[in-house]
Amino acid sequence: MDIDTVVILVGAGLIGLNYVAFAGKRWHRRLWLFWTVQALNLLAACYMVLWGVPSFREQAPVVNYFLAAMFVVRSLLNGRRMQGSYRDAVEQEEEDKAQLRDSIMEKLQGSDQ
């Protein structure tokens, strides 16, 4: 396998990792995974800008810039998903607290009678 194929396969694997790592419920609780994938995305973007796929360096350098932009966009989308997950988790927690508060009040009012 030549270096071009390895770079392209590693890039595709990283994009796949972006989808797999953030699948399922409560993934936002695994911050170590989130920050690891974010760091890998930014490192891949830097690699694509500085070196990129060797075959494209001479013939079509815009491909390397496109691949770098793709990793930056994935990083931004992951950040947006993280914000949304935290927002949803906080809303769910507040809703659970309100339900618990209401049930306690009902029990207290029921025991007074």
Order of alpha helices (4+ residues) and beta strands (2+ residues): alpha-alpha-alpha-alpha
